[in-house]
Amino acid sequence: MKLDDYRQTYYVFSGKASDVSRQLAFAGIALIWVLHPDKGAITTVPKALLWPALFFCCSLSFDLLHYTTSTAIWGWFSRSKERKKVKEDAELDAPSYLNWPALFCLVIKIASNIGAYFFVFMYIASQILAAGTSLK
């Protein structure tokens, strides 16, 4: 495969990981909403689910940051090459550090989801154990 083929593979997988992470964060927030105890007209979230909620919000924040920083960085890079009159079909090598902010955001948002779902799992497990229910 050509180097460009490897890059395209990277773009597909990183884009998919980002999409899945975003969907999981929204699903996690919905799950917290479903798990909240109903106390009349007052909506409360159990304290044990506040950390997962924070992690899901963190994931969504880094999702936005991922795309806004990438847009700014690659927009700047492209525009700087346009100003230097670089041809559209010219082969360019971009410095690898330009990807670092996007990679950092990608890792943080995925790690936030993993952490959040860990806490959600622990909450559900504790509720099952507290109810004395077995998983037979």
C-alpha positions in Angstrom: 0.0 0.0 0.0 1.0 3.5 -0.6 1.6 5.9 2.3 -1.6 7.7 1.3 -3.5 4.4 1.7 -2.3 4.1 5.2 -3.3 7.7 5.9 -6.8 7.0 4.6 -7.0 4.0 6.8 -6.0 6.1 9.7 -8.6 8.7 8.9 -11.4 6.1 8.6 -10.6 4.5 11.9 -10.0 7.7 13.9 -13.1 9.2 12.4 -15.1 6.1 13.3 -13.7 6.0 16.9 -14.7 9.7 17.3 -18.2 9.0 16.0 -18.7 6.0 18.3 -17.3 7.9 21.3 -19.7 10.8 20.7 -22.7 8.4 20.4 -21.6 6.5 23.6 -21.4 9.8 25.5 -24.9 10.8 24.5 -26.2 7.3 25.2 -24.5 7.5 28.6 -26.2 10.7 29.5 -29.5 9.1 28.4 -28.7 6.1 30.6 -28.1 8.3 33.6 -31.4 10.0 33.0 -33.2 6.6 32.8 -31.5 5.4 36.0 -32.4 8.5 38.1 -34.9 7.7 40.9 -38.3 9.4 40.4 -39.1 11.5 43.5 -42.3 13.2 42.4 -41.7 16.3 40.4 -38.1 16.7 41.5 -35.5 15.1 39.2 -32.5 13.9 41.0 -29.4 12.1 39.9 -27.8 9.7 42.3 -24.5 10.9 43.6 -22.9 7.8 42.3 -23.8 8.8 38.8 -22.5 12.4 39.0 -18.9 11.3 38.1 -20.1 9.4 35.0 -22.1 12.5 34.0 -19.1 14.6 34.4 -17.0 12.2 32.3 -19.6 12.1 29.6 -19.7 15.9 29.5 -15.9 16.0 29.4 -16.0 13.6 26.4 -18.4 15.8 24.5 -16.4 18.9 25.4 -13.2 17.3 24.0 -15.2 16.1 21.0 -16.0 19.7 20.2 -12.4 20.8 21.0 -11.1 18.0 18.8 -12.9 19.3 15.7 -12.4 23.0 16.4 -8.7 22.7 17.0 -8.2 20.4 14.0 -10.2 22.8 11.8 -8.1 25.8 13.0 -4.8 24.0 12.6 -5.4 22.5 9.2 -7.1 25.6 7.9 -4.1 27.6 8.9 -1.7 25.1 7.3 -3.7 25.0 4.1 -4.0 28.8 4.0 -0.3 29.3 4.6 0.5 27.1 1.7 -2.0 28.9 -0.5 -0.3 32.2 0.3 3.0 30.8 -0.7 1.4 29.8 -4.1 1.9 26.1 -3.6 0.1 24.2 -6.3 -3.0 22.3 -5.5 -1.6 18.9 -6.5 1.8 19.4 -4.9 3.0 16.7 -2.5 3.4 18.3 1.0 4.8 16.9 4.3 3.1 18.4 7.3 4.9 18.4 10.6 3.7 15.6 12.8 3.2 17.9 15.8 0.2 19.5 14.0 -1.7 16.3 14.8 -0.8 16.3 18.5 -3.7 18.5 19.7 -6.3 16.3 17.8 -4.8 13.1 19.0 -4.7 14.4 22.6 -8.4 15.3 22.3 -9.3 12.0 20.8 -7.5 10.0 23.6 -9.1 12.2 26.3 -12.7 11.8 24.9 -12.4 8.1 24.5 -10.8 7.7 28.0 -13.5 9.8 29.5 -16.2 7.5 28.0 -14.3 4.4 29.3 -14.1 6.0 32.8 -17.8 7.0 32.7 -19.0 3.6 31.7 -16.8 2.0 34.3 -18.7 4.1 37.0 -22.0 3.3 35.4 -21.3 -0.4 35.4 -20.2 -0.2 39.1 -23.4 1.7 39.9 -25.6 -0.9 38.2 -23.7 -3.8 39.8 -24.1 -2.2 43.2 -27.9 -1.8 42.6 -28.1 -5.5 41.6 -26.2 -6.6 44.7 -28.2 -4.3 47.0 -31.4 -5.7 45.7 -30.2 -9.2 46.3 -30.8 -10.2 42.7 -28.7 -12.8 41.1 -27.8 -13.0 37.4 -29.0 -16.6 36.9 
